[in-house]
Amino acid sequence: MLINLSVGIGPTMYSLNHADPTTTILVFCKIRIYILQSSSMIYRWLLAVASFDRYATTSVSVRLRNFARVHIAHRVIPVIVCIWLVLPIHAPILYHLRVGGCGIFNNKVAALYHSIFTTIFGCILPVSIMTICAILVYRNLILKQQRLQNNTNQHAQNRNEVSRWQRKRDQQVFLMLLIQIFVYIISITPLMIMNLYNAITLSCPNKSVDRISIEVFVFYIVEVFIYLFPVLSFYLYTMVSKVFRNEIKHLLHSVLTYKRNNTRRIEPITNNIQLETVTKH
């Protein structure tokens, strides 16, 4: 997300007082679109895999819970990164410069292919996976609550306190997942619509200057709008989940405590040793 934000917003901020390198330097245009495409696909599919991990964690099946292991994540993450470093390789090949823009021009088939590719792998599939996993997580949480209610013992009061805390935590995790999916859909949908529109209207002849200016402006707004998700994720989690806020407080407390301990002055013992030797002589 940080790479995507830096490469996406950086040239826009630079172009406020300078010539936009995206629309003036061909190499930069191609490199930028490749980095944006690969980095955005990487974090979208990592989110989809994380949603599956949450579903596996709450599952009754031992086989599924075995997928929610750290060593599995260490294997899956490099595979996803490698896949999305290779698959978007067509983007820098197809993109070219035109007056006032960097995109796929004069090739309707390539533009349509790129739009369909981005829409399916960047929107439809990740959103579908996250939505299905959210529904399954909700189902698993309901089954979990039912099992806790059925398993009564002599420590009923203590068990009710524990089950209440677990239920509250599970609800907050589920709410965080729903917020994540909702904001992701809102941020990605306008870009997918704009890509399809550009591919369909690529061969439209005699576009007026006003229409071209409006399309460029709308695409600029849509491209900025897509960064809502990586920017707002932290704030949304903080507002929605008390568990997340407590983890942040615990993390900050640990960091401050560590710094405070490191700032304590440690007196060297060599001075004392030298002083003793001097007094002896």
C-alpha positions as CSV (number, residue, x, y, z in Angstrom):
1,M,0.0,0.0,0.0
2,L,2.8,2.4,0.8
3,I,4.5,1.7,-2.5
4,N,1.2,2.2,-4.3
5,L,0.5,5.5,-2.5
6,S,4.0,6.8,-3.1
7,V,4.1,6.0,-6.8
8,G,0.5,7.2,-7.3
9,I,0.4,10.4,-5.3
10,G,4.0,11.4,-5.6
11,P,4.0,12.4,-9.3
12,T,0.7,14.2,-8.8
13,M,2.1,16.3,-6.0
14,Y,5.3,17.0,-8.0
15,S,3.3,18.1,-11.0
16,L,1.7,21.0,-9.1
17,N,4.7,23.1,-9.6
18,H,6.5,21.2,-12.4
19,A,5.8,19.4,-15.6
20,D,4.0,16.1,-15.0
21,P,6.6,13.3,-15.7
22,T,3.7,10.8,-16.2
23,T,2.6,12.7,-19.3
24,T,6.0,13.8,-20.6
25,I,8.5,10.9,-20.0
26,L,7.6,7.7,-21.7
27,V,9.8,5.5,-19.5
28,F,8.3,7.0,-16.4
29,C,4.8,6.4,-17.8
30,K,5.5,2.7,-18.4
31,I,7.4,2.1,-15.1
32,R,4.7,3.9,-13.1
33,I,1.8,2.0,-14.5
34,Y,3.6,-1.3,-13.9
35,I,4.4,-0.5,-10.3
36,L,0.9,0.7,-9.7
37,Q,-0.6,-2.4,-11.3
38,S,1.6,-4.9,-9.6
39,S,1.5,-3.3,-6.1
40,S,-2.2,-2.7,-6.1
41,M,-2.9,-6.3,-7.2
42,I,-0.5,-7.6,-4.5
43,Y,-2.2,-5.9,-1.6
44,R,-5.7,-6.7,-3.0
45,W,-5.0,-10.4,-3.2
46,L,-3.2,-10.3,0.2
47,L,-6.4,-8.9,1.6
48,A,-8.4,-11.7,-0.1
49,V,-6.0,-14.3,1.4
50,A,-6.2,-12.6,4.8
51,S,-10.0,-12.9,4.6
52,F,-9.7,-16.6,3.9
53,D,-7.3,-16.9,6.8
54,R,-9.9,-15.3,9.1
55,Y,-12.5,-17.8,7.9
56,A,-10.1,-20.7,8.4
57,T,-9.3,-19.5,12.0
58,T,-13.0,-19.6,12.9
59,S,-13.7,-22.9,11.2
60,V,-14.8,-26.0,13.0
61,S,-12.7,-28.1,10.6
62,V,-9.2,-28.9,11.9
63,R,-8.0,-29.2,8.3
64,L,-9.1,-25.7,7.5
65,R,-7.6,-24.3,10.7
66,N,-4.3,-25.8,9.8
67,F,-4.2,-23.4,6.8
68,A,-4.2,-20.5,9.3
69,R,-0.6,-21.1,10.4
70,V,2.3,-18.7,10.2
71,H,4.5,-21.0,8.1
72,I,1.6,-21.2,5.5
73,A,1.5,-17.4,5.3
74,H,5.2,-17.3,4.8
75,R,4.8,-19.5,1.8
76,V,1.7,-17.9,0.3
77,I,2.9,-14.3,0.5
78,P,6.0,-14.8,-1.7
79,V,3.9,-16.8,-4.2
80,I,1.3,-13.9,-4.5
81,V,4.1,-11.3,-4.9
82,C,5.8,-13.3,-7.6
83,I,2.6,-13.9,-9.5
84,W,1.6,-10.2,-9.6
85,L,5.1,-9.2,-10.5
86,V,4.8,-11.2,-13.7
87,L,1.1,-11.0,-14.8
88,P,0.9,-7.1,-15.2
89,I,3.9,-7.2,-17.5
90,H,1.6,-6.4,-20.4
91,A,0.7,-2.9,-19.0
92,P,4.0,-1.1,-19.7
93,I,4.1,-2.7,-23.2
94,L,0.6,-1.4,-24.1
95,Y,0.9,2.1,-22.5
96,H,2.1,5.1,-24.5
97,L,2.1,8.8,-24.3
98,R,-0.3,11.1,-25.9
99,V,-0.8,14.9,-25.5
100,G,-2.0,15.3,-21.9
101,G,-2.2,11.6,-21.0
102,C,-0.5,8.2,-20.4
103,G,-2.6,5.3,-21.5
104,I,-3.6,2.8,-24.2
105,F,-4.4,4.7,-27.3
106,N,-5.3,3.6,-30.9
107,N,-5.7,-0.1,-29.8
108,K,-9.2,-0.9,-28.7
109,V,-8.6,-4.6,-28.3
110,A,-5.6,-4.0,-26.0
111,A,-7.5,-1.4,-24.0
112,L,-10.5,-3.7,-23.7
113,Y,-8.3,-6.6,-22.6
114,H,-6.6,-4.5,-20.0
115,S,-9.9,-3.2,-18.6
116,I,-11.4,-6.7,-18.4
117,F,-8.2,-8.0,-16.8
118,T,-8.1,-5.3,-14.2
119,T,-11.8,-5.6,-13.5
120,I,-11.8,-9.3,-13.0
121,F,-8.6,-9.8,-11.1
122,G,-8.6,-6.4,-9.3
123,C,-12.2,-6.1,-8.4
124,I,-14.6,-9.0,-9.0
125,L,-12.5,-11.9,-7.8
126,P,-11.0,-10.2,-4.6
127,V,-14.3,-8.7,-3.7
128,S,-16.1,-12.1,-4.2
129,I,-13.5,-13.9,-2.1
130,M,-13.7,-11.4,0.7
131,T,-17.5,-11.3,0.7
132,I,-17.9,-15.1,0.7
133,C,-15.3,-15.4,3.5
134,A,-17.2,-12.7,5.5
135,I,-20.4,-14.7,5.2
136,L,-18.7,-17.9,6.2
137,V,-17.0,-16.1,9.1
138,Y,-20.4,-14.9,10.3
139,R,-21.8,-18.4,10.0
140,N,-18.9,-19.8,12.0
141,L,-19.3,-17.2,14.7
142,I,-23.0,-18.1,15.1
143,L,-22.1,-21.8,15.4
144,K,-19.4,-21.0,17.9
145,Q,-21.8,-19.1,20.1
146,Q,-24.3,-21.9,20.0
147,R,-21.6,-24.4,21.0
148,L,-20.6,-22.2,23.9
149,Q,-24.2,-21.9,25.1
150,N,-24.6,-25.7,25.0
151,N,-21.4,-26.5,26.9
152,T,-22.4,-25.6,30.4
153,N,-20.5,-26.7,33.5
154,Q,-20.3,-25.9,37.2
155,H,-18.3,-22.7,36.5
156,A,-21.2,-21.2,34.6
157,Q,-20.7,-17.6,35.7
158,N,-17.0,-17.5,34.8
159,R,-17.7,-19.2,31.6
160,N,-20.4,-16.7,30.7
161,E,-17.9,-13.9,31.3
162,V,-15.3,-15.6,29.0
163,S,-17.9,-16.4,26.3
164,R,-19.2,-12.8,26.5
165,W,-15.7,-11.4,26.0
166,Q,-15.1,-13.9,23.1
167,R,-18.4,-13.0,21.5
168,K,-17.6,-9.3,21.7
169,R,-14.2,-9.8,20.2
170,D,-15.5,-12.0,17.4
171,Q,-18.2,-9.4,16.5
172,Q,-15.6,-6.6,16.3
173,V,-13.3,-8.7,14.1
174,F,-16.3,-9.4,11.8
175,L,-17.3,-5.8,11.8
176,M,-13.7,-4.8,10.8
177,L,-14.0,-7.3,7.9
178,L,-17.3,-5.9,6.7
179,I,-15.9,-2.3,6.9
180,Q,-12.8,-3.4,4.9
181,I,-15.0,-4.9,2.2
182,F,-17.4,-2.0,2.0
183,V,-14.6,0.7,1.7
184,Y,-12.7,-1.5,-0.8
185,I,-15.8,-1.8,-3.1
186,I,-16.5,1.9,-2.9
187,S,-12.9,2.9,-3.7
188,I,-12.3,0.4,-6.5
189,T,-15.7,0.5,-8.4
190,P,-15.3,4.0,-10.0
191,L,-11.9,3.0,-11.5
192,M,-13.3,-0.2,-13.0
193,I,-16.2,1.7,-14.6
194,M,-13.8,4.3,-15.9
195,N,-11.5,1.7,-17.4
196,L,-14.4,0.0,-19.2
197,Y,-15.7,3.4,-20.4
198,N,-12.3,4.3,-21.9
199,A,-12.0,0.9,-23.6
200,I,-15.5,1.2,-25.1
201,T,-15.1,4.8,-26.3
202,L,-11.5,4.4,-27.5
203,S,-12.6,4.3,-31.2
204,C,-15.2,7.0,-30.8
205,P,-14.4,9.6,-33.5
206,N,-14.5,13.4,-33.2
207,K,-14.4,13.8,-29.5
208,S,-14.7,17.4,-28.6
209,V,-12.1,19.3,-26.6
210,D,-14.6,19.7,-23.7
211,R,-15.4,16.0,-23.6
212,I,-11.7,15.1,-23.5
213,S,-11.1,17.6,-20.8
214,I,-14.0,16.2,-18.7
215,E,-12.8,12.6,-19.2
216,V,-9.2,13.6,-18.1
217,F,-10.6,15.4,-15.0
218,V,-12.9,12.5,-14.1
219,F,-10.1,10.0,-14.5
220,Y,-7.9,12.1,-12.2
221,I,-10.6,12.2,-9.5
222,V,-11.2,8.5,-9.9
223,E,-7.5,7.7,-9.6
224,V,-7.2,9.8,-6.4
225,F,-10.4,8.2,-5.1
226,I,-8.8,4.7,-5.2
227,Y,-6.4,5.7,-2.5
228,L,-9.2,6.0,0.0
229,F,-8.9,2.4,1.1
230,P,-5.2,2.3,2.0
231,V,-5.4,5.7,3.7
232,L,-8.6,5.2,5.7
233,S,-8.0,1.6,6.8
234,F,-6.2,2.5,10.0
235,Y,-8.7,5.1,11.0
236,L,-11.7,2.8,10.3
237,Y,-10.2,0.0,12.3
238,T,-9.5,2.4,15.2
239,M,-13.0,3.8,15.2
240,V,-14.8,0.5,14.8
241,S,-12.9,-2.0,17.0
242,K,-12.1,-1.5,20.7
243,V,-9.8,-4.6,20.5
244,F,-7.8,-2.9,17.8
245,R,-7.5,0.3,19.9
246,N,-6.3,-1.7,22.9
247,E,-3.7,-3.4,20.7
248,I,-2.5,0.0,19.5
249,K,-2.3,1.3,23.0
250,H,-0.3,-1.8,24.1
251,L,2.1,-1.4,21.1
252,L,2.7,2.3,21.9
253,H,3.2,1.5,25.6
254,S,5.7,-1.2,24.7
255,V,7.6,1.1,22.4
256,L,7.7,4.0,24.9
257,T,8.7,1.6,27.7
258,Y,11.5,0.2,25.6
259,K,12.8,3.7,24.7
260,R,12.6,4.8,28.4
261,N,14.7,1.8,29.5
262,N,17.3,2.4,26.8
263,T,17.7,6.1,27.8
264,R,18.8,5.1,31.3
265,R,22.4,5.9,31.8
266,I,24.6,3.0,32.6
267,E,27.8,3.9,34.6
268,P,30.9,2.0,33.3
269,I,32.5,-0.2,35.9
270,T,36.0,0.6,34.5
271,N,36.1,4.0,36.4
272,N,35.5,2.2,39.7
273,I,38.2,-0.3,39.0
274,Q,40.7,2.4,38.0
275,L,39.8,4.4,41.1
276,E,40.5,1.3,43.4
277,T,43.8,0.6,41.8
278,V,44.9,4.2,42.2
279,T,44.0,4.3,46.0
280,K,45.9,1.0,46.5
281,H,49.1,2.4,45.0
